[in-house]
Amino acid sequence: MDSDNRALPLRIISGAWRGLDRLRRLLHLIFLLGIFLFLLAAAVGERVFIPQSAALLIAPRGTLVDQLSGNALDRALARAQGAALRETLVRDIVDALRAARDDDRIKAVVLDLDELTGAGLSKLQAVAAEIRDFKQSGKPVIAVGDSFTRDQYYLAAQADDVYMNPMGQVLVDGYARFLPYYKSLLEKFYVDYNVWTVGEFKSFVEPITRDDMSPQDEEASRAFLNQLWGAYQADVTTARGMPAPALQQYADDIVTLLSEARGDTARLAKDYGLVDDLLTRGAYQAVPVKTEDVAWLGYTSGTTGQPKGAILTHRGATHVAAVVAERFGYREDDVVLCALPLFHSYAVNSCMIQVMMAGASAYEVLPSWRCRSRRPARISAACATSRKTHRNIAIP
């Protein structure tokens, strides 16, 4: 009996320990599951709804790369925190273009290249080849930008139409290589170094052994830079249908050409055939409106029932305006007084749209909500001091 009494506390402690151990395992499992779901959500991202008629927007950020820098965990955490990645995978652009080529919902591709900061020629060529394959589907490709640098313009040139801001420029000045040289600096700081080289074309150590570029390094650099520039010119002039030496002449004679254009870099780019038209962002983002498209969504205050939202199409808005204008007999020489704020549905529907459709003018008197007693006086003063032919007044 005594042994059983002594064993009871031990059994209680043992059971409690086993329970705590199981709870620990469960919490660990929940914690690991939470981390997994967090990383999965960060990696997959949000789903994108594609309407039946849409354009694929290709807007690379940063540099084009074959492989992202850093590890996957760091990138997932950065994306979850809202940090912008300054690299774009070439494979992502290629996959998007291939998917859009056979997707009937995608009617066109738009290249927005303003945030592209750089890319190697081989990566640009890979994307350009995919753009050409996409164009074989018969769908147009449009390039837009405020300005175009060398790498941005390479991709823009592959498009059917290139639009640039009237304040922009196309800066295509070839390829270059610049190196810092520290020989004199190291000598001033009494830094000793030992270098062993074999052969003439050994430019790797020249930044610390020379103050300028050696003839051998200049010869080697000129050889591969000329190859890059030649390939760039051939690809761009072919895509734009320009003469072969056109880009070289543009780069060599830019000062003279700019002087002839009176300093207008955008007009020079258009006249030279580098861009098709000069448009602001508001101009090329304008979308044709259909009569059955939604004009606005108005929310009622619930005067005659529960508050709700009411959808008004462009056809409905113009129909109401035409009926009101005809009923009131508005003419082009009429001036209509409206004493409602424009966020009020009556002011928009019956005080403004029909006035514009009739070609008349509107005079807005914004009521003072803090002092309602003064509102009639303000309206009377407006009527007395201005030549109003119609008074469309409604006080909520």
N, C-alpha and C positions, 0 to 999 in steps of 0.2 A: 504493500500500500504506500509506504514511504517512497519507494522507487518510482511508483507511478506519479506521485505528487511532484517529485523532482523532475520527472521527464516532461510534465505538462508545459512548464515555461519554455523548455527547449523546443518542444514541438511548435509552440506559438511563435517563438522567434524564428525557427526554421521556415514555417509557413509564410510569415511576413517577409522574410528575406527572398523566398522564391517568388512571392507576389511582386515585390519591388523589382526583382530581376526581369520578370516578364514585362512589367510596365516599362522598364528601361529599354528592352528590346523593341517594344511597340513604339515608343517615342522615337527611337533611332530610325525605325522603319518609316514612320510618318515624316520625319525630318528629311531622310534621303529621298522619299517620294516627292516631297515639296521641292527639293532642289532639282530633281529630274524634270518635274512639270514646269518649273521656272525656266530652266535651260531650254526645254522643248518649245515653250511659248516664245522665248526670245529668238530661237533659231528659225522657227517656222514663220513667225510674224503674222500679221493680220491678213485675212482673206480679202481679195479685191473683187468687187462686183463689176462685171463687164456687161454693159448694155448691149442691145442687139445691133447698134450702130455706134462704133467707137473708133478712136485713133490710138495707136500705141505710142506712148511718149517715152523716148529714149533720152534720159538726162543724166549722163555719167557725172560722178563727182570725184574730184581729185585726179589721180593718175590711173591709167589703165594698166592692170597687172594680170599676170597669169596665175599668181598665187598671193593671197592676202598675207600681209605681215602679221607677226604675233601668233598667238595660239587661239583655238576656237573658244576657250573659256573666257579669255579676256575680251574677245570681240562680242560674245553673247552678253557679258556683263555691261559692256559699253553701250550696246544697242538697247538693253533694258533700261539703262539710265538716261537714254535719249541723246547720247553723244553721237555726233555725225561721223561716219567713217569716210575718210578721205581717199579711199581706194575703190575702184570698180573692177570686178572680174570681167575679163574679155569673154569668158565662157557664159556669164549671165546674159550679156548682150546678144551673143550668138544664139543662145537657146531661146531668148525672147523673140528674136526676129524669125527664127525657124518656126516657132509655134504660131506666130502671127500670120505667117505666109499662108497657112492652110486653115486659118480660123476665119469663117465667114463673117463673124461679128466685127473683125478688125478691117476697117475700110482704108486706112492710111497709116503711115508712120511719121511722127514728128520728132526731129532731132533738136533738142534744146541743149546747146553745147557751152553755155556760159560758164558752168562750173567745172568743166574739164580743164585741168591745169597742165597736163602733159601726158605723153605716151611715146613709146618707142615705135619706130616705123613699122616693124613687123606686126605689132599689135594693131596699129591702125589699118594695115593691109588686111588683117584677118577680119576685122569688123567691116571694112569696105567691101570685101568679097561677099559677105553675108548680106549686105545691103543690096548689092547687085543681084543676088539670087532672089531676094524679096521682090525687087522691082519686076522680075520676070512674071510674077503673079498678076501683073496689071494694076497693082495698087500703087498710088503715088507716095513718094517720100518727100517731106518738106523739112528744110533746115531753117532754124530761126536763131537769132543771137543779137545781142547788143553790139558786139564786135567779134572779130575772129582772129585768134592767134594762128600761128603756123599749124599746130596740131589740130586745133578746132576746125580750121578751114579744110584740112584734108578730108575729114568726114563730111563736112557741109557740102563739099564739091560733089559728093556722090549722090546728092539729092536731086530730084527733078526741079525743085524751085528752092532758091536761097533768098531769105528775107533778112535784112539787117536794119537796125535802128538808124534813123537819119543823122544821128550824132556819132555813129560808130566808125570803125575803120577795119580794114583787112591788113594785118601785119604779117607778111610773108617775106622773110629776109634770109632764107637758107639756113644752113647748119653751121655751127661754130663750136670751138673747143677752147676753153680758157683754163689755165692752170696757175696756181700761186707758186712763186719761187722764193726760197728762204735762205739762199746761200749767204748773202750779206748780213741778214739778220742773225744767223747762227754765228757768224764771225764776230759780230759786235757783242754777243753774249758769251764769247769764248767757248762755244760748244764744239767739241771734237767728235768726229765720226769717221768711220772706215767703210769704204765701199769698194767692192771688187766686181768688175763687169768684164764680160767677154763678148766681143763683137761691137758693131756700130749702132744698131738699133736697139738700144737699151735705155729707154726713156723713163722707166719706172722710178729711178732714183734721181732724175734730173731736178725735181723741185728742191732738193737739198744740196745738190752739187753745182747748180747754175742759177743765174739771175734772169735767164731768158730761155726760150725754146731753142733747142739745137736744130741744125738743118736737117738731121736725120728724122727727128721727131716731127718737124714741120712737114717733111715729105710724106711720112707715113700717115699723119693726121689728114693732110690734104687728100690723100688717095681714098681713104674710107669716107671722108665727109663729102667728097665729090660724088661718090657712088650713092650715098644716101640722098643727096640733093637731086641727082639725076633721076633716081627712082621716084622721088617725090614729084618732080616736075612731070614726068611721064604719066603718072597715075592721075594727077589733078587735071592736066590739060586734056587728057583723053576723056575724063569724066565730064568736063565742062565744054568739050568741043572747041577748044582754043588751039591756036598754033603752038607748035612745040616750044619755041623760044619765048613764049608770052610771059611766063613767070619770071624768067631770067631778066627780061627787059624791065618788067615791073619792079623787081628788086634793085636793078642797077640804076634805073632812071627815075626812082621814086621822087626825088627832089624836084626834077624838072616837071614831071607829071603833076605833082601836087601844086606846083606854081601855076601851071596852066589851068588847074581846077580851082584856083583862087583859095587854096587852103582847105577846100571841102573834101575831107577824106572819104566820106560816104559817097558823095557824088562821083568821085574818082573811081571807087570800087564798082559802082554801077555802070559807068560809062566804059570801063575797061572790060566789063563782062564777068567780073568775079561774083557779083550778086545780081539777082533778077529784079529786085525792087527794094525800096526803102520804106519800111513801115514801122510804126511804133508798136509796142506790145499790145496796146488796146486795139489797134487796127487789125492785127493778124490773129487776135484771140476772139474777134467778133464771130458769133455763131448765127447762122440764119435761123429765124424764128418761124415756127409753123403756127397756124391759127389755133390748133388744138393743144399747143404747149401751155403749160401753167404760167399765167402771168404773175399771180401772187397768191398767197395763202393768208386769208384774213381771219382773225379770231374775234368772234362775237362776245359781247359782255354778258349775255344771258338775259337781256331785257324781256324777251318773250318766252324764255325757256332756259335749258342748261347751256352754259358756255360751250362753244364748239368751234371748230375750224371750218371755213368755207373756201373751196378751191374755185378760183375764177380763171378761165382760160383767156387767151388773147382775143379769141372770137367773141366771148361773152363780154369782155370789157369794152371792146369797140362797138358791139351792138348796143349795149346800154348807153354808151356815150352818144351814139348816133341818134337814138330815140329821144334822149333828153335834149340834145341840141335842136332837133327838129321841133320838139314840143315847145321849147322856150323861144324858138325862132331866132337863134343866135346868128349874127352876121359878122363879117370880117372887121367891120368898124365898131363892133360892140366892145364894151369894157365891163367885165363881170366882177362884182364885189363878192368875195368869199370870206366869211367870218368863222371859219373852222380851221384847225390845224391840219396839216397834210397827212398826219398819221391816222386821221379819222377817215373811215371808208367812204362816208358821204362826200367829204371834201375831195377825195381822189376821183370817185366815180362820177359825181354830179357837179363838181365845181372846177375841175381841172382838165380831165381827159376830153370831155365834150367841147370845152372851150378851145383846146388845141386843135381838135378835129374840124371845128368851124372856122379856124384861123383867127379867132377873136383874141382878146387880151384878158388877163385875170389880175385882179388886185387883191392881195391877201392881207387880211386884218387878223393878226394873231390875238386871240383873246387872252386876258389876264386872269389866270386861274386863281391867283391870290386875292384878287379884289373883283368879285363878280359884279358888284354894283357899278363899276366903271365901264363895263363892257358895252352897254347900249350907248353911252356917251361917246366912246371911241368910234363905234360904228356910225353914229350920226355925224361925227366930225369928219370921218372919211368920206361919207356921202356928200357932205357940204363942200369939201375942199377939192374934190376930184370929180371928173365928168364920168359918172357911172351910168350906163344905159340899162344895166340889169343888176339886181341885188339878189343873190342866192344865199339866204341867211338861214341857218339852222343852229339853234342853241341846244347843246346836249344837257 
